[in-house]
Amino acid sequence: MLRFANIGFVALLAVATTVRGQEGAPTVPSGLDLTLFELILENQPDGQVWARYRFVAPDLQQSDFDRVSGDFPEICASYALPELDARGTHPAMIVLSYADRPIPFGEAAPEAVQFVESFRVDQGACIWEVY
């Protein structure tokens, strides 16, 4: 049984790559102070790559979606796309999330304030998808 668990763990490592501690979080229209918590490059079952940018914004508790909604297309076009291009990574989808605290990926945190938006990448442009 342990042997299979190790194989599953190795397979998981091959599927997703996480980058933490990157400097240079973007300046956004809402004025929130963002910190990039992690970037996850995630291989999907169909072979596509999704890039998940997960930001922490401690003052998010005092915001509503109307205040931050303009941030997402700005981050996608002016921050995520150029950063991914510099890495030589060309994802099919970019998923951007804000949380008022660091939350491990995949864990539920009902007490946290979170916003998540996704963008399809088409010919070098971010196309906002209904999430």
PLY file of the C-alpha trace (Angstrom):
ply
format ascii 1.0
element vertex 131
property float x
property float y
property float z
element edge 130
property int vertex1
property int vertex2
end_header
0.00 0.00 0.00
2.80 2.44 0.84
4.40 1.75 -2.53
1.29 3.00 -4.34
1.12 6.09 -2.14
4.68 6.99 -3.12
3.91 6.50 -6.81
0.87 8.75 -6.45
2.98 11.39 -4.73
5.56 11.32 -7.52
2.78 11.56 -10.12
1.36 14.58 -8.32
4.74 16.29 -8.40
4.88 15.76 -12.15
1.44 17.32 -12.59
1.85 20.61 -10.70
4.76 22.92 -10.11
4.55 25.52 -7.36
6.64 28.67 -7.15
6.55 30.58 -3.86
8.07 33.78 -2.62
8.20 35.66 -5.89
8.81 39.35 -5.51
7.17 42.13 -7.48
3.44 41.67 -6.99
1.51 43.96 -9.32
0.05 47.36 -8.57
-3.69 47.13 -9.13
-6.52 49.62 -9.79
-8.22 48.84 -6.45
-5.10 49.97 -4.59
-4.94 46.77 -2.54
-1.52 45.71 -1.33
-0.96 42.28 -2.90
1.61 39.62 -2.15
2.03 36.67 -4.49
1.48 33.64 -2.26
2.14 31.08 -4.96
2.08 30.33 -8.65
0.93 26.84 -9.55
1.53 25.52 -13.05
-0.98 22.71 -13.29
-1.18 20.09 -16.06
-4.79 19.25 -16.84
-5.94 15.74 -17.88
-6.38 16.97 -21.47
-2.73 18.09 -21.59
-3.41 21.81 -21.22
-1.51 23.85 -18.64
-3.30 26.18 -16.25
-1.40 28.89 -14.39
-2.85 29.71 -10.98
-1.67 32.99 -9.45
-2.71 33.08 -5.80
-2.40 36.47 -4.08
-2.85 37.46 -0.45
-4.46 40.85 0.19
-4.82 41.38 3.96
-7.21 44.34 3.48
-9.56 42.28 1.31
-12.00 42.00 4.24
-12.87 45.67 3.65
-13.54 45.19 -0.07
-16.33 43.87 -2.20
-16.10 42.40 -5.68
-17.04 45.69 -7.36
-13.91 47.28 -5.89
-11.52 44.54 -7.06
-13.15 43.38 -10.31
-11.02 45.73 -12.43
-7.85 44.24 -10.95
-8.25 40.84 -12.58
-8.00 41.78 -16.29
-5.16 44.16 -15.43
-3.19 41.47 -13.58
-3.78 38.96 -16.36
-2.67 41.23 -19.21
0.04 43.30 -17.54
1.53 40.85 -15.04
0.68 37.18 -15.62
1.03 37.00 -19.41
4.43 38.77 -19.56
5.73 36.80 -16.57
4.66 33.48 -18.09
6.07 34.45 -21.48
9.43 35.20 -19.83
9.33 31.68 -18.35
8.53 30.19 -21.75
5.22 28.90 -20.38
2.10 29.25 -22.51
-0.95 28.17 -20.52
-4.43 27.67 -21.91
-5.96 29.22 -18.78
-4.87 31.71 -16.14
-6.72 31.55 -12.81
-6.27 34.54 -10.49
-7.30 34.48 -6.86
-7.26 36.87 -3.95
-7.60 35.81 -0.32
-7.34 37.82 2.86
-4.93 35.22 4.29
-2.65 32.45 3.00
-4.72 29.33 2.36
-3.10 26.08 1.21
-4.30 25.15 -2.27
-7.33 22.87 -2.17
-8.18 23.53 1.47
-11.54 24.97 2.48
-11.50 28.19 4.50
-15.11 29.37 4.88
-14.06 32.22 7.19
-11.72 33.70 4.57
-12.67 36.38 2.04
-11.73 35.10 -1.43
-12.31 36.09 -5.05
-11.37 33.87 -8.00
-11.51 34.69 -11.71
-10.30 32.79 -14.76
-9.06 33.86 -18.17
-8.65 31.82 -21.33
-5.47 32.72 -23.19
-6.16 33.27 -26.89
-3.49 34.60 -29.27
-1.61 36.25 -26.43
-4.66 37.93 -24.91
-6.64 37.29 -21.72
-10.31 36.45 -22.35
-12.33 36.67 -19.12
-14.31 33.46 -18.54
-17.36 33.10 -16.34
-16.05 31.17 -13.34
0 1
1 2
2 3
3 4
4 5
5 6
6 7
7 8
8 9
9 10
10 11
11 12
12 13
13 14
14 15
15 16
16 17
17 18
18 19
19 20
20 21
21 22
22 23
23 24
24 25
25 26
26 27
27 28
28 29
29 30
30 31
31 32
32 33
33 34
34 35
35 36
36 37
37 38
38 39
39 40
40 41
41 42
42 43
43 44
44 45
45 46
46 47
47 48
48 49
49 50
50 51
51 52
52 53
53 54
54 55
55 56
56 57
57 58
58 59
59 60
60 61
61 62
62 63
63 64
64 65
65 66
66 67
67 68
68 69
69 70
70 71
71 72
72 73
73 74
74 75
75 76
76 77
77 78
78 79
79 80
80 81
81 82
82 83
83 84
84 85
85 86
86 87
87 88
88 89
89 90
90 91
91 92
92 93
93 94
94 95
95 96
96 97
97 98
98 99
99 100
100 101
101 102
102 103
103 104
104 105
105 106
106 107
107 108
108 109
109 110
110 111
111 112
112 113
113 114
114 115
115 116
116 117
117 118
118 119
119 120
120 121
121 122
122 123
123 124
124 125
125 126
126 127
127 128
128 129
129 130
